[in-house]
């Protein structure tokens, strides 16, 4: 397995793990917001996680497209 195949495998795993981790974190923040009196902090954290997931998925997808375009014959 050469370096490009390892990189493609890493990209595939990131495309799976980022939404799973983001969903888990958002669920945790929403659960804590319902249980805590200071729920504005957890709502802000959940919103920031949503931003992170969208940006990370976009960047990893763009990286995948660029790798396909430049390194796959």
C-alpha positions in Angstrom: 0.0 0.0 0.0 1.6 3.2 -1.1 1.2 6.6 0.6 -1.6 7.8 -1.7 -3.7 4.8 -0.8 -3.1 5.4 2.9 -4.1 9.0 2.4 -7.3 8.0 0.6 -8.1 5.5 3.4 -7.6 8.2 6.0 -9.9 10.5 4.0 -12.6 7.8 3.9 -12.4 7.3 7.6 -12.6 11.0 8.3 -15.7 11.3 6.1 -17.3 8.7 8.4 -16.0 9.7 11.8 -16.5 13.5 11.6 -20.4 13.3 11.4 -20.5 10.6 14.0 -18.4 12.6 16.5 -20.3 15.8 15.7 -23.6 14.1 16.2 -22.5 12.7 19.5 -21.2 16.0 20.7 -24.3 17.9 19.7 -26.5 15.3 21.4 -24.4 15.7 24.6 -24.6 19.5 24.5 -28.4 19.4 24.0 -28.8 16.9 26.8 -26.7 19.1 29.1 -28.6 22.2 28.1 -31.8 20.6 29.1 -30.4 19.5 32.5 -28.5 22.7 33.3 -29.7 26.2 34.3 -27.0 27.9 32.2 -28.1 26.4 28.9 -26.9 29.3 26.7 -23.3 28.0 27.0 -24.3 24.5 25.7 -26.4 25.9 22.9 -23.4 27.9 21.8 -21.2 24.9 21.9 -23.7 22.8 19.9 -23.9 25.6 17.3 -20.0 25.7 17.1 -20.0 21.9 16.6 -22.4 22.2 13.7 -20.1 24.9 12.1 -17.1 22.6 12.7 -18.8 19.6 11.1 -19.9 21.5 8.0 -16.5 23.1 7.5 -14.6 19.9 8.2 -16.8 17.8 5.9 -16.3 20.4 3.1 -12.6 20.5 3.5 -12.2 16.7 3.6 -14.5 16.4 0.6 -12.5 19.0 -1.3 -9.2 17.2 -0.4 -10.7 14.0 -1.7 -11.7 15.7 -5.0 -8.2 17.2 -5.4 -6.5 13.9 -4.6 -8.6 12.2 -7.2 -7.9 14.9 -9.8 -4.1 15.1 -9.3 -3.0 11.7 -8.2 -5.3 9.0 -9.7 -4.5 8.1 -13.3 
